[in-house]
Amino acid sequence: MTEAVGARLGARYAVPSGWQVATLVERRAESPSAETLVLDVPGWPGHQAGQHLDLRLTAPDGYTAERSYSLASAPPRSDSTLSSTLLADSSLPASSLPGSALPNTALSSATPSGSGRVEVTVQRVRDGEVSPYLVDDFPPGSAIEVRGPIGGWFVWDPAIDAGTPVFLLAGGSGLVPVMSMARARREAGDRTPFRLIYSVRTPEDRLYTDELDALTARSDGFEARTIFTRAVSLTALRGPRRLTSSELASWGWPPELEPRVYVCGPTGFVEAVSRMLVAQGHDPARIRTERFGPASG
Ligand SMILES: Cc1cc2nc3c(=O)[nH]c(=O)nc-3n(C[C@H](O)[C@H](O)[C@H](O)COP(=O)(O)OP(=O)(O)OC[C@H]3O[C@@H](n4cnc5c(N)ncnc54)[C@H](O)[C@@H]3O)c2cc1C
């Protein structure tokens, strides 16, 4: 096995490493209920599109809460090496930690090589413990513990996967890792055919609207359709309803093309879509799923 192949496989099967302290350097609203958080993570080893990280919050009394969030930003260019990360003490203020100075520069979603900045997009879950705090309160300059990157299955890497058609199905905040894949494709100048179906409750809940439109407008093989399940604008041609089997069949790639399929979102969405895909003849081995919510009952 060559070193390059070994490095790629290593990245694919990476396991979580230690915790380290990151700093929130910027935040921007994506919708009334979702914010993108730009984190400066000293020594970030790079990641693949589709991977996630864990965030850990610690209360003054020592109570901790951990949650996983997909990496929204494209992987750093020319960096696919994953190594161990530092374990640091979250009780230290950000300003006392090495490398935690707060640069003013805004992060584009294509992270330059060597940058320690990564983005996550957090959707507020009503009555949730962690997401309302991250969306509504967590101020720039704050420190937070981070562990990652994590995950080796739900990933798309243009250096490895280019050429095979890709079918992306995202429900709600399940768009986040899928967007990282679309960004990785764009940053690599890759023209692998991508088709995305994005299911979201209402037009105002949409994430990355302008960027998705811009990706489609490039006419380079990226196609996206958005459907609404709860409410639509007055002029919409399609009423609010869940994705149907016939829509999935006509907007996606046929099974004969052997596309690589990624399905991400709430558990109910992932299970329903996966069932439809298999019923239409897609090989389960080519369907990769990531569930965000609680197990369906
Ligand atoms: C690999 C992975 C990647 C993820 N990436 C993202 C991401 O990019 N963006 C993002 O916003 N979230 C993402 N999540 C979900 C995230 O980890 C949290 O579960 C979510 O933010 C809710 O946490 P909470 O503490 O606010 O809610 P909790 O206090 O944990 O839950 C409160 C209530 O909401 C329900 N609930 C929990 N999560 C969801 C959900 N996703 N949808 C509907 N109901 C829910 C719970 O069952 C409970 O009833 C990801 C999860 C996984 C496993």
The ligand as an SDF file (V2000), in Angstrom:
LIG
                    3D

 53 58  0  0  0  0  0  0  0  0999 V2000
  -23.4740   12.7200   13.6960 C   0  0  0  0  0  0  0  0  0  0  0  0
  -24.4350   13.8420   14.0550 C   0  0  0  0  0  0  0  0  0  0  0  0
  -24.3150   15.0570   13.4160 C   0  0  0  0  0  0  0  0  0  0  0  0
  -25.2070   16.0940   13.7280 C   0  0  0  0  0  0  0  0  0  0  0  0
  -25.0940   17.2800   13.0650 N   0  0  0  0  0  0  0  0  0  0  0  0
  -25.9550   18.2860   13.3520 C   0  0  0  0  0  0  0  0  0  0  0  0
  -25.8660   19.5290   12.6380 C   0  0  0  0  0  0  0  0  0  0  0  0
  -25.0340   19.7170   11.7370 O   0  0  0  0  0  0  0  0  0  0  0  0
  -26.7340   20.5220   12.9710 N   0  0  0  0  0  0  0  0  0  0  0  0
  -27.6970   20.3400   13.9570 C   0  0  0  0  0  0  0  0  0  0  0  0
  -28.4470   21.2920   14.2380 O   0  0  0  0  0  0  0  0  0  0  0  0
  -27.7970   19.1700   14.6390 N   0  0  0  0  0  0  0  0  0  0  0  0
  -26.9530   18.1550   14.3700 C   0  0  0  0  0  0  0  0  0  0  0  0
  -27.0380   16.9700   15.0740 N   0  0  0  0  0  0  0  0  0  0  0  0
  -28.0060   16.8780   16.1900 C   0  0  0  0  0  0  0  0  0  0  0  0
  -27.3440   17.4090   17.4800 C   0  0  0  0  0  0  0  0  0  0  0  0
  -26.3060   16.5320   17.8910 O   0  0  0  0  0  0  0  0  0  0  0  0
  -28.3290   17.5050   18.6580 C   0  0  0  0  0  0  0  0  0  0  0  0
  -28.9850   16.2740   18.8020 O   0  0  0  0  0  0  0  0  0  0  0  0
  -29.3400   18.6160   18.4670 C   0  0  0  0  0  0  0  0  0  0  0  0
  -28.6800   19.8840   18.3780 O   0  0  0  0  0  0  0  0  0  0  0  0
  -30.3200   18.6470   19.6650 C   0  0  0  0  0  0  0  0  0  0  0  0
  -29.6000   18.8310   20.8640 O   0  0  0  0  0  0  0  0  0  0  0  0
  -30.3040   19.5350   22.0970 P   0  0  0  0  0  0  0  0  0  0  0  0
  -29.3920   19.3770   23.2810 O   0  0  0  0  0  0  0  0  0  0  0  0
  -30.7470   20.9100   21.7690 O   0  0  0  0  0  0  0  0  0  0  0  0
  -31.6180   18.6760   22.3140 O   0  0  0  0  0  0  0  0  0  0  0  0
  -31.8280   17.5400   23.4160 P   0  0  0  0  0  0  0  0  0  0  0  0
  -31.9190   18.1850   24.7670 O   0  0  0  0  0  0  0  0  0  0  0  0
  -30.7940   16.4840   23.2280 O   0  0  0  0  0  0  0  0  0  0  0  0
  -33.2350   16.9690   22.9710 O   0  0  0  0  0  0  0  0  0  0  0  0
  -34.4520   17.6700   23.2720 C   0  0  0  0  0  0  0  0  0  0  0  0
  -35.6410   16.9890   22.6350 C   0  0  0  0  0  0  0  0  0  0  0  0
  -35.5490   17.0660   21.2100 O   0  0  0  0  0  0  0  0  0  0  0  0
  -35.4390   15.7910   20.6160 C   0  0  0  0  0  0  0  0  0  0  0  0
  -34.4050   15.9270   19.5890 N   0  0  0  0  0  0  0  0  0  0  0  0
  -33.0760   15.8510   19.7430 C   0  0  0  0  0  0  0  0  0  0  0  0
  -32.4340   16.0670   18.5880 N   0  0  0  0  0  0  0  0  0  0  0  0
  -33.3880   16.2970   17.6720 C   0  0  0  0  0  0  0  0  0  0  0  0
  -33.3690   16.6020   16.2860 C   0  0  0  0  0  0  0  0  0  0  0  0
  -32.2060   16.6750   15.5940 N   0  0  0  0  0  0  0  0  0  0  0  0
  -34.5520   16.7750   15.6610 N   0  0  0  0  0  0  0  0  0  0  0  0
  -35.7190   16.6790   16.3340 C   0  0  0  0  0  0  0  0  0  0  0  0
  -35.8150   16.4180   17.6480 N   0  0  0  0  0  0  0  0  0  0  0  0
  -34.6520   16.2140   18.2990 C   0  0  0  0  0  0  0  0  0  0  0  0
  -35.0390   14.8710   21.7520 C   0  0  0  0  0  0  0  0  0  0  0  0
  -35.5310   13.5620   21.5730 O   0  0  0  0  0  0  0  0  0  0  0  0
  -35.7110   15.5190   22.9380 C   0  0  0  0  0  0  0  0  0  0  0  0
  -37.0660   15.1780   22.9770 O   0  0  0  0  0  0  0  0  0  0  0  0
  -26.1950   15.9010   14.7550 C   0  0  0  0  0  0  0  0  0  0  0  0
  -26.2830   14.6600   15.3930 C   0  0  0  0  0  0  0  0  0  0  0  0
  -25.4410   13.6430   15.0390 C   0  0  0  0  0  0  0  0  0  0  0  0
  -25.5830   12.3140   15.7610 C   0  0  0  0  0  0  0  0  0  0  0  0
  1  2  1  0
  2  3  1  0
  2 52  2  0
  3  4  2  0
  4  5  1  0
  4 50  1  0
  5  6  2  0
  6  7  1  0
  6 13  1  0
  7  8  2  0
  7  9  1  0
  9 10  1  0
 10 11  2  0
 10 12  1  0
 12 13  2  0
 13 14  1  0
 14 15  1  0
 14 50  1  0
 15 16  1  0
 16 17  1  0
 16 18  1  0
 18 19  1  0
 18 20  1  0
 20 21  1  0
 20 22  1  0
 22 23  1  0
 23 24  1  0
 24 25  2  0
 24 26  1  0
 24 27  1  0
 27 28  1  0
 28 29  2  0
 28 30  1  0
 28 31  1  0
 31 32  1  0
 32 33  1  0
 33 34  1  0
 33 48  1  0
 34 35  1  0
 35 36  1  0
 35 46  1  0
 36 37  1  0
 36 45  1  0
 37 38  2  0
 38 39  1  0
 39 40  1  0
 39 45  2  0
 40 41  1  0
 40 42  2  0
 42 43  1  0
 43 44  2  0
 44 45  1  0
 46 47  1  0
 46 48  1  0
 48 49  1  0
 50 51  2  0
 51 52  1  0
 52 53  1  0
M  END
$$$$
